[in-house]
Amino acid sequence: MIMTVFICAVPLITAPVEVGFGILIVCTGIPVYIIFVKWKPKALTDWGGKICSVLYQVCVRLVLHAILMPYKSLNCGKKDPYQLMKTKL
């Protein structure tokens, strides 16, 4: 018990600003936890699913673009590799 108090109290005395920012960062996670983990209304779930779907599509397109970009410059008249990106995922 004494060591726990020592470990918690000494940083508060020696570096109060840094400890304060750490506590602030931890406290900002509380509303995020309540909104996205504990509280699950239907509207938020539908909205969250749509956002996840859109973010997934964006990430897939960015990865395909990053993978196919070098081949575009080396294509030399062959079939366009970007046709893969134009298809519906």
N, C-alpha and C positions, 0 to 999 in steps of 0.2 A: 504494500500500500504506500509506503514511504517513497519507494522508487517511482511509482506511478505518478504521485504528486510532484516529485522532483522532475521527471521527464516532461510533464505538462507545464509546470510553473516556470522553469528556467527559460525556455524559449519565449514565453510571454514577457519576461523581464528583459532579456537580452535583445530580442528582435520583435518588438510589438507590432510594427507595421507589416512585416512579412507574415506573422501569425494571423494578423487581422485579415489580410488578403486571402490567406488560406481558408479561414473560417468563412469569409464571404463567398468564396468559390464553392465550398461545400454546401452552404445555405442556398445558393442558386439552384442546386440540384433538387431541392425539396419540392418546389412547384412543378418542375418538370416531371418528377416521379408521380406526384399526385395527378397531374393532367394526363400523362400518357400510360401510367401503369394502373393506378387505383381506379380512376374515374373513366368508365368506358360507355358513354352514351352512344346510341346508334349513329347519330349525325357525325360525331367525331371519328367513329370507326370507318364509316363510308368515306369521309373526307381524307382520313389517313391512308386508306387503301388506294384512293385515286392518286394521292401524292406519291406513294411508294411506286405505283405503276408508272407514273410519268418519270420519276427519277430512275427507275430501272431502264426505261426506254432510252433516256438520255445517256446513261452510263454505257449501255450496249452500243449505241451509235458512236460514242467517243472512243470506245475500245476498238470497234471496227475501223474507225477512221485512223486511229494510231497504228493499227496493224497494216492497213492497206495503203497508207500514205507512201511508203517507200516503193511499193509495186506500181503505183500510178506513174512515177517518174521513169520507171524502167519498162513500161508497158509497150511502147513502140508499135502502136497500131493493133495490138491484140484486143480481145474483148475487155471492156471496161470492168475492173474489179469492183467499182462502186455500185454496180447493179445489185450487189448483195445488200447494200445499205438502203436501197429504194424499196426492197420488199417489206411486207408487213411482218413484224415479228410476232 
